[in-house]
Amino acid sequence: MSQAPDKPLVTPQNWLNMIGTISRATPRWRHRSHIPTAWLAAAAVLSVALWLGAEFATRHPVHPRYAEMLNAARAMEASSRVLVAERQMQGLMQGREIDPNRTGMIGSEYTAITTTLGDLAAKRTTTNPDFAAALVRVIATLDLPRGMPVVIIVSGSFVGGNVAAITAAEALGLRPVVIASLSASMWGATDLEFNWLDIAAVLRARGVIHARIAAAVLGGDGAVGGGIDAAGVAALRASAARDEVPLIEARPLAALIDALLGRVNASIADAAGGETRPGAVINVGGALIGLGSCREASELPPGLATRLPSCTVGTPGLAMRLAQAGVPLLHVLNIRRLAVELGLPFDPVPLPAPGNNAAIYGSLRRNSL
């Protein structure tokens, strides 16, 4: 036999019963009260309504794009499961001191395709499923129609950021046109036999993402393989051939950007819908093909660009070219600052469960981003 609780539960019905008890008090108490019983009952009903309203508001996120945000976060979780299984099969899974959340989105520190230094904590921050949800929230402010193409420029440096950008766009019903630079900074997609093209291919084969890579460059100096070990170049070429990804190697940089822009335009024109230009461009990381060699590119803040600096010295990259033509630019770099502006924790262990961060999923925000 179950034992009754020590104290009765406080429920709306209990509140009303308490008011009924008060209303049946002795005449002496009634004589002293100057507040009509009906008013007390109304106040009780109002307090119960406010209580229930507060419970609903705090437990149920109310952002109008909540469903799309949660779908993107779930896709990130699914991506991690796929990548962990693949890395374990290939013997490439990093230890817990490197990938404590077991995301499968962190690569080796240094290999033949590693070209620059990398911030491990920043890379781990982008593996948070809520990172994809936060990008959905930002992109949704552009109010793009479903089916609209968006250009996503990625490198091998931020696997989490790449997956987040693609899953965010697809959760909103947009059509990613992905342009990739294949080299990586430390802890990115640095494994020769499991570089970014291989990662994207396995995620697509498992149905987690749907976008194909429209074109790629080798990366490194000049974005054409400069400074990359011959074995690394050979591995990247082999990956491009396996996935039938066009590898663009034009020189100089301006000609390379022109060729990539041509690929973007061709991808948009080949798709149904009659669109002639992308609705947005998302640049993940600091690849040369994205920002170019402009001095001003290093001053570009993360998030949606509100003011794009002119390129006075150097060659503008693909993201800069599109933005200068009036395409909205979402810049995903400087992850520590971006995390603060998006309302995300930096390098959390463990990763938070999707759907609970009010700064992402709620209707009110401290920041305008």
N, C-alpha and C positions, 0 to 999 in steps of 0.2 A: 504494500500500500504506500503510495507516495505521500510525503509529508507536506502540509500546506506551507507556503513561504512565510517567513517571519513577519514580513510587511506586505500590505496589499499593494498591487501594482497601481501606478497612477495612470489612468486612462481617461479619455474624454467623458465616458459614462460616469466614472468616479467623481469627476469635477461636478457634473450635473447633480449627482446624488448628494454631494456636499451642500450644494445650494438649496436642494429640497429640504435637507436637515435644518439649515439655517432658517428657511422660511417657516418651519414648524416649531421654532423656538418658543419660549414662554412669552406670554403677553407682556411681562415686565420688560423683556429685551426688546420686543417690538415697540413698546412705548418709548424706549430710549433711542431707537434708531430713527434717523431722519432721512434714510435712503430707502426708497420704495423697493419692495422685493423684486418687482419686474426689472428694475434697473440692475440689481445685483445679478439676476439670471442672465440678462443681456450681456453684462460685463463678463460673466463666466463663459458664455458661448463665444464671445469675441476672443477671449484669451485662448480658448481651445482652438479656434480657427487660426489665430496667429501662430500658435505652437505647431499645429499641423502644417501650416504654410512654411514655417522655418524648417521643419523636418524635411519637407519635400524639396525645398530649395537647396539644402545642404547635401542631400543624398542623390539628387538627380541633376547632372549637368544639363544646362539648357542652351548651349550654343547651337545655332541652327545647323551647323555642319558637324555636329557630334558624331553622327553615324559614319560619315566619310573619314573623320579623324580616327575613330576606333578601327575602321577597316584597314587604314594604312598602318596603324600600330600592330594590328594582328598580322598583317603581311610581313612586317619586320620580324615578328616573332617566328613566323613560319620560315622566313629566310634563314634565321639563325639555326633552326632545327636542321634544315637542309645542308647548310654549310658545315655545321659541326659533324654531321654524319659523313659528309664528303671528305673533310679534313682528317677525320679519324681513319677512314678507309685508306687514305693516301699517306698516313703517318705525318701529317702536317699540322696537327692541332697543337696550339701553343699551350704552355703550362699555365696553371692558375695564377702564378705571379705576373704573367703577361696578359692573360685574358680571364680575369677572375669570374666574370659573369658567364663564361662559356658561350660566347656569341658566335664563334667561328668567323668573325669579321676582322680579326687581327692576324697579320702575317708575320713573316720572319723579320728580324731587325735589319739584316743586310744580306743582299744577294746580288747577282749579276745585273739585275734590273732596278736596283735601288740607286736613285740619283741624288737625293737630298736628305738632310736631317728631317726627323719627324717628332712630333709631340705625342707620346703614347697616350697620355691622359685625354688629349683632345680627340684622338681617334676613338678611344673607348666611349667618350661622351656621345658621339654620333651613332653608336650602336644602340642607344636607348630607343625602344619602340615609340616612346612619346616624341622623339625627335621628328619622326615621320608625321605624327599628328600635328605637331607645331608647324611644320611646313605646309600641311593642308590648310591650317588656319590662315597662314600668311597668303598663300596663293588664292584662297577663296575671296580675299578682299578685292581681287581683280575682276571678279564676277565674269569669268570666262565661260562661254557656252560649252556644253559637252561636245566632244569630238574635235575641239580646237587643238591644233598642234602646238606643242611647246618644245623649245629646244633645250636639251639638258646636256651641258658640257661637263664631263667628268675626267678624272685621272685615276690612276691606281692608288692614290694616296689615302683617300677616305672611303673605304668600302661601305661603312655604315652610312655616310652622307650620300653616296651614290644610290644605294638601295632606298634610302629614305626619300630622296627626290623623285625617283621613279615610282615608288609605291604611292607617294602623295599625289602625283599627277594622275596616276591611273585610278586612284580612289575617287578623284573628282571627275572621272570620265574624260579626261584630257588624253591627247595622243602624243607621247614622248617621241621626239626625234633626238636620239642619243649620239653624241660625238665624243669619242674617247681618246685620251692620251694614255698610252699603256705603261709607261714607266711609273715608278712610285717612290714616295719618301718612306723612311723606315717605318715598319709595322703596318704598312698598307698591303696592297695586293702584290707582294714582292716575291712570292714563290713562282719560280719559272714555269712549272707545270700546272700552276693554279693561279694564273694572273687574272686581271680584271675580266678579260674576254672569256676565260674559262668559268669564272664565277658567274658572270651574267648568263652564260649558256646553260649552266646547270640549274640556275634559278628559273630560267625560262622553260627548261625541259620539265621541271617539277610543277609548272603552272603558277609559281609565286608571282612572277612578273611576266609581262607579255611583250614588252618593247624589245626590238632587235637593235643592234648597234649599226647605225646608218653609215658610219665611216670612222676610221681610227688613224692615229699617227703613232709613231714609235715613242715619242717623248725624248727626253734628254736635251742636249744642246741643239738649238734650232728646231726642236720637236721632231727631228728626223734621225734620231739615234745617236747623236753626238755624245761621246763620253760613255756610252753603254758598252759593256763587254760584248765581244762577238758572240759568245754563247747566249747572252741575254737577248741580243737582236735576233738570233736564230730561233730562240724559244718563242719570242713575240710573233715573228713571221709565221711560225708553225701554228700558233693559236689562231691568228687571223685567217689562215687557210682552212683550218678545221671548221671554223664558224662562218666561213664565206663572208668575212667582213672586208670591205675595200680598205686597203692601206694606202694612205695618201703621203707622198714623199716629195712634194714640190719644194723648190728653193727659188728665191729667198723666202723669208717668213711671210712677206706680203702676198706672194704668189700662193703659198700654202693656205693662208686664210681665205683668199679668193676661191681656191679649189674647194675648201670645206664649206664655204657659203654656197657654192654651186650645188654641193651635195644636199645641203639643207633645203634649198629651193626645190631641187628635184624630188626629194622625199615628200615635201608638202604638196607639190603639183601632182605626184603620182597617186596620192590618196583621194578618196571620194570626199565630197563636201565643198569643193570649190574655193577653199581657203588659199590665199596667195602669200600670206605672211604669218609667222607664229604669233600666238597671243602673249607669250612671255618667253624669256630666256633665263634659265637657272644655271648658274656657274658654281660648281662644287670643287673647291680646292684652288690651287694657284697655278694650274697648268698654263704654259706659254700660249697655247692655242686659245685659251679662254680670255685672258687679260691682255696678252701681247707683251711687248717690251716697252710700253709707254711708262714714263716716269710717274705719271699720275695714277696708274693702275694700283700702285702700292698704297695709295691714299683712299681707295674706295672702301667705304665702311661696309660691314656685313649687313645683311637684310635687304629689304626693297630699296633700290637706289632712288633717291628723290632728286638728287642733283648729280649729273654725270660730268666729271671733269673732261675738258678737251685734251686730246693727246698732242702735246707740243713737241715732245721728243720721243722717238721710237715708233713702233708699228702697233696699231691697235689690234687686239685679238678678236676672235669671233663674237664673244659676249659684248665687247666694247662696240664693235661694228653694228651689231643688232640694236643695242641700246641707243646708240647715236642716231639710228633710224627711227627711234620712237617706240621700240619694243620694251616693255617693262622688264627690269633686271632684278632678279633675286640672287644676291651674292652670298654663298655659303662658305665662309672662311672666318679666321679669327674666332675660333669656336668658343673660347672662354667668354669673350664679349657677347657673342651671339646667344650663348646659353642664358646669360643674364637677361638679355633683352627679350628672349622668348619665354622666360620663366621656367627654364629647365635646370636641374641640378648638374653640376660639373663633375664628371667622372664618378657617378654613384655606384656603390656596391652595397647591396644587390641592386639590380635594375628595378625601378618602380613598376608596379602593375599598371597597365594601360587603363585610362579612363578616370583616374583619381586626382590628377593634377588640375586644380581649379583654374590656374593661370592659363592652361592650355584648353581645357574642355568646358570651362565655365563661360558665362555670358559677359563678365566684366573683366577688364584687364587694367593693370597699372600702366602698361606701355601701349603705345599706338601701333607697334609692329604687328 
